[in-house]
Amino acid sequence: MSDAGTGTRRSEIPFRNPGWAGNTGEFDLREEEVRGEDYVGAIPADGGHPGASPARPYMLPDKDPSAPLFEGLYEERAQKILGRYPESRAALIPLLNMAQELRGHVSDETMREVGERLGLSLAYVRGVVSFYTMYNKRPVGRFLIQVCTNISCNLCGGDEVLAAFLEQTGTELGETSQDGLFTVMEVECLAACGFATAVQINSRYFENVSVDGVPDILSRLRSEAA
């Protein structure tokens, strides 16, 4: 199909934005400034300032499924989170986020612990956890790779990028690689439609990902793990 009046085929029109999100106009940002690593930084276990304690990233490389949830610095964070809400049940999602940050997934036992802390039934907590896809119901790898295949990313090869991640990690959807490093998932919109295909790995975004770029990303992650 051609654009009217130009004679140019739409397939010949460049459509990929070569920059990173935010790197437009007079800005000259380095990759590490845009990817989110500098912004996220080190997360204090106690949650830092009370106003920020409910809003920490909660998907980190290091996970301990058997770690105590409401002890030490994490108990301090829980107290800060609870102090932000007039009703204790309003703290459910921030406490679940904290639990996933620490343990890597939200198990039945974790749901029970959080529910007891807030005076909520297991059924109530399970209803929230099962509603949101952001909660892992079973352990995941060191790197949780979430590939968007919604409309914008789909048109820019999202399905092929997803297939490449699965093939090169030797996994099926939701399965963890034998080395324990990677779990690959298909997700809905990651809110980076201008930089398709978008891939979220733990708390970090990668934009304009193509099939050819998948090996480099996995190599980088393996180097980080080492």
Beta strands, then each sheet from edge to edge (+ up, - down):
strand 1: 143-148
strand 2: 182-187
strand 3: 199-201
strand 4: 204-206
sheet 1: 2+ 1+ 3- 4+
end
